[in-house]
Amino acid sequence: MPRDCEVAIIGGGIVGLMAALTLAERGVPVVVFEKGTLAGEQSSRNLGWVRKTGRELPDLPLAMESDRLWDIMPQRVGRDVGFRRTGILYCVRNEAQLAPHEAWLDAVGDHHLGSRLVSNAEIADLVPGGQEGWYGGIYTPSDGKAEPQLAASAIARAAMAKGAVIIEQCAVRGLSLAAGRVAAVVTERGELPCKVAILAGGVWSRRFLGNHDVSLPTLPVIASVLRTKPIVGPTDIAVGAPDFSFRKDHSGGFTITQRGGFIAPLALDSLLLARQFAPVLRKEWRQIRLSLGRHFLDDLALPRRWQPTGPSPFEKQRTINPDVSQTLNAEALTNLRAAWPVFQGRTGSA
């Protein structure tokens, strides 16, 4: 650990590492602290879609800038991160499912994204071998994908090459303040003076901030994903349907998930934030699978208040590793095989 730094980053996922690279490129002394292993949680397990399609208007400028940054990432980090503009296609089964896409397309017309509505015949041309008669869909050729298993490590190596310091297996327990400003981060290995701290703790951010009396209203959800062995076809386009999605990965296999369902594990925060999240529950109730199980007990076992002398909850549980929902994965694969039989008989790993 250095004696001090300008910026301390809490969390070594894709957001924290990207912030470190950006600062290091500008000559800013920066240190990244990761309680476990770099990209050990969501940043290495996500679907890898890089999309503008369907983004809410306030989010769209950020999505467009993200799209631009991914496009130049290989040159920036000197490695392949798997980014390809293969396009993203959403298929729908009826007029009600198409209506939101039509409204979105009208709303973003001034941004010239190249998105367009497509018919069932066009879907058949874009993704051959299908057996389902789709009502239609929306297609954005300029959308793409990147590989979570490649991107985080490539960005980390580039950041270190430009002077960033990355420390794994070192949790930040809290912030040390002076005159109301951040003066240092307090870690399990000691205190590091800094002028700015960036919190990029993902699902852990609410608990970290709560110890400083700052409320961040977030609740965890769990999506289960499976990967197939390398197979031929049917397309390089990432495809989403109401109850499944798939995209080809860099190995030639496919990453598949159930778009119509995810697990919402119940915890104490579910009660504390129930009123704030009630509108989401009413809107998305068909997709939400509430779960009361191990997560509830694990969450209760982790302290919500602790001293800088520690230990902190981030040392007691360095990585969240939820159980895979074989039910959701089976649903996704069944629905996908009915629509594109080329996936019949293909096995995957969760």
One Martini backbone bead per residue (centre of mass of N, CA, C, O) as a GRO file, in nm:
protein
  350
    1MET     BB    1   0.096   0.036   0.023
    2PRO     BB    2   0.075   0.346   0.003
    3ARG     BB    3   0.083   0.648   0.167
    4ASP     BB    4  -0.089   0.779  -0.072
    5CYS     BB    5  -0.366   0.961  -0.242
    6GLU     BB    6  -0.611   1.101  -0.432
    7VAL     BB    7  -0.767   0.820  -0.507
    8ALA     BB    8  -1.017   0.608  -0.371
    9ILE     BB    9  -1.133   0.277  -0.452
   10ILE     BB   10  -1.438   0.098  -0.386
   11GLY     BB   11  -1.396  -0.150  -0.587
   12GLY     BB   12  -1.322  -0.429  -0.839
   13GLY     BB   13  -1.497  -0.363  -1.073
   14ILE     BB   14  -1.586  -0.221  -1.364
   15VAL     BB   15  -1.619   0.062  -1.240
   16GLY     BB   16  -1.359   0.087  -1.072
   17LEU     BB   17  -1.158   0.021  -1.304
   18MET     BB   18  -1.244   0.247  -1.499
   19ALA     BB   19  -1.179   0.478  -1.309
   20ALA     BB   20  -0.877   0.410  -1.280
   21LEU     BB   21  -0.799   0.440  -1.576
   22THR     BB   22  -0.890   0.732  -1.618
   23LEU     BB   23  -0.702   0.853  -1.401
   24ALA     BB   24  -0.428   0.734  -1.491
   25GLU     BB   25  -0.429   0.875  -1.773
   26ARG     BB   26  -0.417   1.166  -1.597
   27GLY     BB   27  -0.209   1.124  -1.344
   28VAL     BB   28  -0.374   0.998  -1.109
   29PRO     BB   29  -0.351   0.891  -0.798
   30VAL     BB   30  -0.455   0.542  -0.760
   31VAL     BB   31  -0.665   0.325  -0.550
   32VAL     BB   32  -0.768  -0.016  -0.534
   33PHE     BB   33  -1.023  -0.180  -0.342
   34GLU     BB   34  -1.056  -0.538  -0.278
   35LYS     BB   35  -1.206  -0.775  -0.076
   36GLY     BB   36  -1.140  -0.977  -0.303
   37THR     BB   37  -1.190  -1.032  -0.631
   38LEU     BB   38  -1.170  -0.932  -0.926
   39ALA     BB   39  -1.474  -0.954  -1.058
   40GLY     BB   40  -1.629  -1.174  -0.849
   41GLU     BB   41  -1.911  -1.090  -0.948
   42GLN     BB   42  -2.104  -0.929  -1.163
   43SER     BB   43  -1.858  -0.852  -1.365
   44SER     BB   44  -1.829  -1.185  -1.448
   45ARG     BB   45  -2.174  -1.259  -1.485
   46ASN     BB   46  -2.282  -1.116  -1.710
   47LEU     BB   47  -2.420  -1.085  -2.035
   48GLY     BB   48  -2.271  -0.847  -2.223
   49TRP     BB   49  -2.449  -0.620  -2.297
   50VAL     BB   50  -2.450  -0.344  -2.544
   51ARG     BB   51  -2.700  -0.096  -2.492
   52LYS     BB   52  -2.971   0.126  -2.613
   53THR     BB   53  -3.206  -0.035  -2.611
   54GLY     BB   54  -3.462   0.081  -2.390
   55ARG     BB   55  -3.367   0.333  -2.286
   56GLU     BB   56  -3.405   0.579  -2.098
   57LEU     BB   57  -3.380   0.902  -2.165
   58PRO     BB   58  -3.186   0.983  -1.924
   59ASP     BB   59  -2.982   0.730  -2.006
   60LEU     BB   60  -2.893   0.751  -2.307
   61PRO     BB   61  -2.630   0.924  -2.308
   62LEU     BB   62  -2.472   0.715  -2.140
   63ALA     BB   63  -2.505   0.476  -2.338
   64MET     BB   64  -2.363   0.617  -2.577
   65GLU     BB   65  -2.092   0.657  -2.434
   66SER     BB   66  -2.042   0.363  -2.370
   67ASP     BB   67  -2.037   0.270  -2.662
   68ARG     BB   68  -1.786   0.437  -2.739
   69LEU     BB   69  -1.589   0.315  -2.528
   70TRP     BB   70  -1.602   0.022  -2.628
   71ASP     BB   71  -1.495   0.077  -2.918
   72ILE     BB   72  -1.198   0.184  -2.790
   73MET     BB   73  -1.087  -0.028  -2.586
   74PRO     BB   74  -0.868  -0.197  -2.731
   75GLN     BB   75  -0.677   0.049  -2.774
   76ARG     BB   76  -0.663   0.139  -2.473
   77VAL     BB   77  -0.565  -0.165  -2.349
   78GLY     BB   78  -0.436  -0.376  -2.567
   79ARG     BB   79  -0.707  -0.558  -2.580
   80ASP     BB   80  -0.939  -0.800  -2.593
   81VAL     BB   81  -1.302  -0.762  -2.491
   82GLY     BB   82  -1.530  -0.864  -2.708
   83PHE     BB   83  -1.616  -0.636  -2.888
   84ARG     BB   84  -1.932  -0.629  -3.076
   85ARG     BB   85  -2.135  -0.525  -3.358
   86THR     BB   86  -2.413  -0.743  -3.372
   87GLY     BB   87  -2.659  -0.671  -3.231
   88ILE     BB   88  -3.009  -0.615  -3.125
   89LEU     BB   89  -3.294  -0.836  -3.055
   90TYR     BB   90  -3.648  -0.799  -3.020
   91CYS     BB   91  -3.911  -1.022  -2.940
   92VAL     BB   92  -4.267  -1.058  -3.008
   93ARG     BB   93  -4.620  -1.183  -2.963
   94ASN     BB   94  -4.759  -0.890  -2.942
   95GLU     BB   95  -4.888  -0.575  -2.933
   96ALA     BB   96  -4.833  -0.512  -2.631
   97GLN     BB   97  -4.519  -0.575  -2.654
   98LEU     BB   98  -4.463  -0.357  -2.886
   99ALA     BB   99  -4.550  -0.075  -2.781
  100PRO     BB  100  -4.294   0.015  -2.618
  101HIS     BB  101  -4.110   0.018  -2.870
  102GLU     BB  102  -4.262   0.230  -3.028
  103ALA     BB  103  -4.241   0.456  -2.817
  104TRP     BB  104  -3.934   0.462  -2.802
  105LEU     BB  105  -3.876   0.524  -3.100
  106ASP     BB  106  -4.017   0.799  -3.098
  107ALA     BB  107  -3.846   0.931  -2.860
  108VAL     BB  108  -3.541   0.865  -3.016
  109GLY     BB  109  -3.522   0.989  -3.309
  110ASP     BB  110  -3.298   1.225  -3.261
  111HIS     BB  111  -3.047   1.005  -3.214
  112HIS     BB  112  -2.981   0.806  -3.441
  113LEU     BB  113  -2.960   0.464  -3.387
  114GLY     BB  114  -3.099   0.256  -3.608
  115SER     BB  115  -3.363   0.173  -3.520
  116ARG     BB  116  -3.609  -0.100  -3.584
  117LEU     BB  117  -3.876  -0.242  -3.705
  118VAL     BB  118  -3.983  -0.591  -3.723
  119SER     BB  119  -4.064  -0.873  -3.875
  120ASN     BB  120  -4.092  -1.206  -3.899
  121ALA     BB  121  -3.932  -1.226  -4.164
  122GLU     BB  122  -3.684  -1.068  -4.062
  123ILE     BB  123  -3.616  -1.254  -3.826
  124ALA     BB  124  -3.560  -1.502  -4.008
  125ASP     BB  125  -3.312  -1.366  -4.146
  126LEU     BB  126  -3.146  -1.297  -3.884
  127VAL     BB  127  -3.272  -1.583  -3.746
  128PRO     BB  128  -3.242  -1.877  -3.828
  129GLY     BB  129  -3.463  -2.163  -3.757
  130GLY     BB  130  -3.734  -2.080  -3.672
  131GLN     BB  131  -4.077  -2.163  -3.514
  132GLU     BB  132  -4.185  -1.880  -3.446
  133GLY     BB  133  -4.458  -1.647  -3.468
  134TRP     BB  134  -4.388  -1.338  -3.475
  135TYR     BB  135  -4.512  -1.020  -3.447
  136GLY     BB  136  -4.222  -0.890  -3.375
  137GLY     BB  137  -3.980  -0.605  -3.351
  138ILE     BB  138  -3.647  -0.491  -3.246
  139TYR     BB  139  -3.360  -0.330  -3.416
  140THR     BB  140  -2.996  -0.282  -3.335
  141PRO     BB  141  -2.702  -0.285  -3.505
  142SER     BB  142  -2.513  -0.100  -3.298
  143ASP     BB  143  -2.523  -0.302  -3.107
  144GLY     BB  144  -2.377  -0.524  -2.844
  145LYS     BB  145  -2.075  -0.685  -2.709
  146ALA     BB  146  -1.912  -0.829  -2.422
  147GLU     BB  147  -1.653  -0.977  -2.210
  148PRO     BB  148  -1.635  -1.029  -1.879
  149GLN     BB  149  -1.379  -1.230  -1.876
  150LEU     BB  150  -1.196  -0.993  -2.025
  151ALA     BB  151  -1.238  -0.690  -1.941
  152ALA     BB  152  -1.145  -0.649  -1.645
  153SER     BB  153  -0.849  -0.744  -1.676
  154ALA     BB  154  -0.769  -0.548  -1.902
  155ILE     BB  155  -0.825  -0.289  -1.742
  156ALA     BB  156  -0.639  -0.347  -1.502
  157ARG     BB  157  -0.371  -0.367  -1.659
  158ALA     BB  158  -0.385  -0.081  -1.779
  159ALA     BB  159  -0.393   0.073  -1.512
  160MET     BB  160  -0.123  -0.031  -1.399
  161ALA     BB  161   0.055   0.068  -1.640
  162LYS     BB  162  -0.041   0.381  -1.549
  163GLY     BB  163  -0.023   0.355  -1.199
  164ALA     BB  164  -0.216   0.184  -1.070
  165VAL     BB  165  -0.342   0.055  -0.761
  166ILE     BB  166  -0.405  -0.293  -0.669
  167ILE     BB  167  -0.603  -0.434  -0.392
  168GLU     BB  168  -0.651  -0.734  -0.269
  169GLN     BB  169  -0.791  -0.855   0.007
  170CYS     BB  170  -0.914  -0.545   0.087
  171ALA     BB  171  -1.104  -0.387   0.304
  172VAL     BB  172  -1.326  -0.125   0.345
  173ARG     BB  173  -1.459   0.008   0.643
  174GLY     BB  174  -1.410   0.329   0.589
  175LEU     BB  175  -1.428   0.673   0.670
  176SER     BB  176  -1.222   0.960   0.703
  177LEU     BB  177  -1.292   1.268   0.859
  178ALA     BB  178  -1.244   1.630   0.772
  179ALA     BB  179  -1.441   1.887   0.781
  180GLY     BB  180  -1.652   1.696   0.604
  181ARG     BB  181  -1.416   1.537   0.467
  182VAL     BB  182  -1.226   1.335   0.295
  183ALA     BB  183  -0.908   1.183   0.427
  184ALA     BB  184  -0.975   0.863   0.442
  185VAL     BB  185  -0.919   0.518   0.430
  186VAL     BB  186  -1.035   0.231   0.609
  187THR     BB  187  -0.858  -0.060   0.646
  188GLU     BB  188  -0.745  -0.380   0.727
  189ARG     BB  189  -0.432  -0.244   0.675
  190GLY     BB  190  -0.526   0.048   0.709
  191GLU     BB  191  -0.453   0.387   0.649
  192LEU     BB  192  -0.549   0.605   0.362
  193PRO     BB  193  -0.473   0.885   0.231
  194CYS     BB  194  -0.718   1.117   0.081
  195LYS     BB  195  -0.937   1.327  -0.125
  196VAL     BB  196  -1.091   1.083  -0.269
  197ALA     BB  197  -1.394   0.881  -0.290
  198ILE     BB  198  -1.500   0.580  -0.458
  199LEU     BB  199  -1.805   0.413  -0.484
  200ALA     BB  200  -1.792   0.053  -0.616
  201GLY     BB  201  -1.983  -0.185  -0.446
  202GLY     BB  202  -2.255  -0.238  -0.534
  203VAL     BB  203  -2.438  -0.442  -0.332
  204TRP     BB  204  -2.260  -0.308  -0.081
  205SER     BB  205  -2.322   0.002  -0.062
  206ARG     BB  206  -2.551   0.024   0.145
  207ARG     BB  207  -2.391  -0.080   0.392
  208PHE     BB  208  -2.162   0.121   0.389
  209LEU     BB  209  -2.339   0.385   0.409
  210GLY     BB  210  -2.501   0.314   0.667
  211ASN     BB  211  -2.247   0.357   0.859
  212HIS     BB  212  -2.282   0.684   0.755
  213ASP     BB  213  -2.589   0.771   0.733
  214VAL     BB  214  -2.652   0.660   0.434
  215SER     BB  215  -2.909   0.628   0.198
  216LEU     BB  216  -2.945   0.334  -0.022
  217PRO     BB  217  -3.208   0.229  -0.230
  218THR     BB  218  -3.145  -0.114  -0.234
  219LEU     BB  219  -3.199  -0.432  -0.407
  220PRO     BB  220  -3.163  -0.758  -0.459
  221VAL     BB  221  -3.097  -0.961  -0.751
  222ILE     BB  222  -3.140  -1.286  -0.925
  223ALA     BB  223  -2.968  -1.417  -1.199
  224SER     BB  224  -2.969  -1.689  -1.420
  225VAL     BB  225  -2.701  -1.858  -1.597
  226LEU     BB  226  -2.613  -2.012  -1.911
  227ARG     BB  227  -2.387  -2.233  -2.091
  228THR     BB  228  -2.273  -2.343  -2.385
  229LYS     BB  229  -2.147  -2.510  -2.607
  230PRO     BB  230  -2.017  -2.513  -2.896
  231ILE     BB  231  -2.206  -2.380  -3.177
  232VAL     BB  232  -2.398  -2.361  -3.462
  233GLY     BB  233  -2.551  -2.096  -3.438
  234PRO     BB  234  -2.788  -1.875  -3.568
  235THR     BB  235  -2.625  -1.614  -3.440
  236ASP     BB  236  -2.465  -1.299  -3.343
  237ILE     BB  237  -2.710  -1.197  -3.233
  238ALA     BB  238  -2.876  -1.053  -2.981
  239VAL     BB  239  -3.151  -1.220  -2.810
  240GLY     BB  240  -3.488  -1.115  -2.715
  241ALA     BB  241  -3.743  -1.240  -2.511
  242PRO     BB  242  -3.985  -1.266  -2.277
  243ASP     BB  243  -3.846  -1.586  -2.184
  244PHE     BB  244  -3.561  -1.512  -2.328
  245SER     BB  245  -3.199  -1.530  -2.391
  246PHE     BB  246  -2.924  -1.473  -2.637
  247ARG     BB  247  -2.560  -1.522  -2.686
  248LYS     BB  248  -2.263  -1.511  -2.830
  249ASP     BB  249  -1.951  -1.613  -2.752
  250HIS     BB  250  -1.600  -1.642  -2.775
  251SER     BB  251  -1.628  -1.974  -2.788
  252GLY     BB  252  -1.929  -2.037  -2.942
  253GLY     BB  253  -2.122  -2.011  -2.738
  254PHE     BB  254  -2.407  -1.967  -2.513
  255THR     BB  255  -2.590  -1.715  -2.349
  256ILE     BB  256  -2.849  -1.787  -2.103
  257THR     BB  257  -3.182  -1.657  -2.015
  258GLN     BB  258  -3.453  -1.551  -1.806
  259ARG     BB  259  -3.639  -1.266  -1.877
  260GLY     BB  260  -3.915  -1.350  -1.702
  261GLY     BB  261  -3.704  -1.397  -1.447
  262PHE     BB  262  -3.640  -1.340  -1.089
  263ILE     BB  263  -3.473  -1.319  -0.788
  264ALA     BB  264  -3.610  -1.204  -0.463
  265PRO     BB  265  -3.453  -1.171  -0.181
  266LEU     BB  266  -3.534  -1.180   0.140
  267ALA     BB  267  -3.500  -0.905   0.375
  268LEU     BB  268  -3.479  -0.648   0.579
  269ASP     BB  269  -3.485  -0.439   0.343
  270SER     BB  270  -3.763  -0.523   0.233
  271LEU     BB  271  -3.906  -0.375   0.471
  272LEU     BB  272  -3.766  -0.091   0.480
  273LEU     BB  273  -3.837  -0.058   0.141
  274ALA     BB  274  -4.132  -0.124   0.059
  275ARG     BB  275  -4.255   0.152  -0.022
  276GLN     BB  276  -4.045   0.229  -0.248
  277PHE     BB  277  -4.095  -0.069  -0.409
  278ALA     BB  278  -4.397  -0.102  -0.481
  279PRO     BB  279  -4.409  -0.006  -0.783
  280VAL     BB  280  -4.227  -0.233  -0.889
  281LEU     BB  281  -4.398  -0.472  -0.798
  282ARG     BB  282  -4.651  -0.396  -0.963
  283LYS     BB  283  -4.505  -0.397  -1.246
  284GLU     BB  284  -4.311  -0.685  -1.192
  285TRP     BB  285  -4.467  -0.940  -1.070
  286ARG     BB  286  -4.425  -1.158  -1.297
  287GLN     BB  287  -4.097  -1.172  -1.253
  288ILE     BB  288  -4.109  -1.201  -0.950
  289ARG     BB  289  -3.925  -1.419  -0.719
  290LEU     BB  290  -3.980  -1.486  -0.415
  291SER     BB  291  -3.731  -1.536  -0.140
  292LEU     BB  292  -3.701  -1.761   0.146
  293GLY     BB  293  -3.374  -1.803   0.296
  294ARG     BB  294  -3.042  -1.794   0.332
  295HIS     BB  295  -3.016  -1.488   0.281
  296PHE     BB  296  -3.161  -1.391   0.535
  297LEU     BB  297  -2.956  -1.509   0.742
  298ASP     BB  298  -2.697  -1.387   0.625
  299ASP     BB  299  -2.785  -1.093   0.656
  300LEU     BB  300  -2.830  -1.094   0.970
  301ALA     BB  301  -2.522  -1.175   1.035
  302LEU     BB  302  -2.462  -0.898   0.929
  303PRO     BB  303  -2.350  -0.607   1.004
  304ARG     BB  304  -2.459  -0.249   1.024
  305ARG     BB  305  -2.247  -0.201   1.255
  306TRP     BB  306  -1.914  -0.050   1.284
  307GLN     BB  307  -1.579  -0.030   1.339
  308PRO     BB  308  -1.270   0.055   1.213
  309THR     BB  309  -1.137  -0.191   1.370
  310GLY     BB  310  -1.331  -0.412   1.354
  311PRO     BB  311  -1.490  -0.607   1.178
  312SER     BB  312  -1.630  -0.633   0.870
  313PRO     BB  313  -1.859  -0.763   0.648
  314PHE     BB  314  -1.636  -0.781   0.408
  315GLU     BB  315  -1.471  -1.008   0.571
  316LYS     BB  316  -1.694  -1.225   0.622
  317GLN     BB  317  -1.799  -1.150   0.309
  318ARG     BB  318  -1.636  -1.133   0.003
  319THR     BB  319  -1.859  -1.317  -0.153
  320ILE     BB  320  -2.130  -1.334  -0.359
  321ASN     BB  321  -2.287  -1.677  -0.396
  322PRO     BB  322  -2.545  -1.769  -0.535
  323ASP     BB  323  -2.778  -1.971  -0.616
  324VAL     BB  324  -2.882  -2.153  -0.866
  325SER     BB  325  -3.157  -2.150  -1.091
  326GLN     BB  326  -3.274  -2.426  -1.242
  327THR     BB  327  -3.557  -2.336  -1.316
  328LEU     BB  328  -3.489  -2.088  -1.491
  329ASN     BB  329  -3.299  -2.233  -1.686
  330ALA     BB  330  -3.507  -2.438  -1.788
  331GLU     BB  331  -3.706  -2.237  -1.901
  332ALA     BB  332  -3.520  -2.101  -2.104
  333LEU     BB  333  -3.447  -2.357  -2.269
  334THR     BB  334  -3.731  -2.440  -2.348
  335ASN     BB  335  -3.813  -2.175  -2.494
  336LEU     BB  336  -3.579  -2.173  -2.696
  337ARG     BB  337  -3.626  -2.452  -2.834
  338ALA     BB  338  -3.907  -2.379  -2.947
  339ALA     BB  339  -3.793  -2.142  -3.131
  340TRP     BB  340  -3.485  -2.288  -3.151
  341PRO     BB  341  -3.396  -2.614  -3.228
  342VAL     BB  342  -3.079  -2.599  -3.231
  343PHE     BB  343  -3.082  -2.636  -2.898
  344GLN     BB  344  -3.120  -2.920  -2.908
  345GLY     BB  345  -2.927  -3.114  -2.683
  346ARG     BB  346  -2.798  -2.885  -2.534
  347THR     BB  347  -2.555  -2.818  -2.301
  348GLY     BB  348  -2.493  -2.663  -1.979
  349SER     BB  349  -2.360  -2.413  -1.758
  350ALA     BB  350  -2.403  -2.222  -1.456
   0.00000   0.00000   0.00000
